Amino acid sequence: MQMKTLIVHADPAVRAGLRQLLAGVDSLRVLGSAATAFEALEMLDAIAYGVFFLSPELPGPTSGMELAGMLGQRRARPALVFVAPDETRACQAFDLGAADYLVWPVSPERLEMTVAKLRALSPGFRRAEPAGAWPGERSASAQDDQETLSLPIAEEEEGPLISALKDAWDLTHKREPLDIEKLPISMDGRTLLLPYPQILFVEADEDYSFVHTVQRKYLTSYRLKNLEERLAAHGFFRVHRKFLVNLEAVTEIATLPGGQSMLRTQGKTRIELPISRRRISELKHVLGL
């Protein structure tokens, strides 16, 4: 069976060169190419690619390394073969679970070594399941081995039970949604509940947004406007058309030459974000300045 392959690289010459090399590999079938991380993710949603030939550096807000980290959150992710101009990012690539790391241009002999590594991977490129994995993450074969135990209900108990379930169902549908001060973020079949205080800021990118914390950032399908409506009551402020900031995380506001303003967030790595001219007055009012 051929492995569905996606080439993710900003340089069209490298994409064309890789496509030409891979055309002679029977076990790989190139089904597309992408120049950015967003394009790659959109194509992955449409086709279950088994292999990414990926550049460490990509244009836009998400680098190839960051894309690899996002893919690592998935239960079934494509195998990653990095293609780079030198070896400087090799250690980081293998730390992210890369199957191989190629320095471009690559010889057919070196590529054959990569193909051999890919052939040795398990179908679907699923990693071994960690101990205590969630039931939904177990493999299909493991689920097939499980049995369902059905407990009988006596006839005299069936009526009251159904009535209780119906009452609970009605109450559930009448109840207003609760704001639990956590943001649900979907990641390949599971939902991460991210507490609002852990969010430093949100960055808009077309129809998507990145939610930034101290340690990492998450790609989400939320639009910034929707998150602004949801988080405004919890101390978040839209400082720019692209940025929504947790004011609890802001440590400094500065005025730059030319009348521009910016803010800095807390943390070991301080992040500087611009403040648009039309929002600076409202921000100062909110802060009591």
Secondary structure, DSSP 4 states (H G I P E B T S, - for coil): -PEEEEEE-S-HHHHHHHHHHHTT-TTEEEEEEESSHHHHHHHHHHS--SEEEE-S--SSSS-HHHHHHHHTTSSB--EEEEEESSSTTHHHHHHTT-SEEEESS--HHHHHHHHHHHHTSPGGGBPPPPTT--GGGS-HHHHHT--PPPPP--HHHHHHHHHHHHHHHHHHHHSPPP--SEEEEEETTEEEEEEGGG--EEEEETTEEEEE-SS-EEEES--HHHHHHHHGGGTEEEEETTEEEEGGGEEEEEEPTTS-EEEEE-SSS--EEEE-HHHHHHHHHHHT-
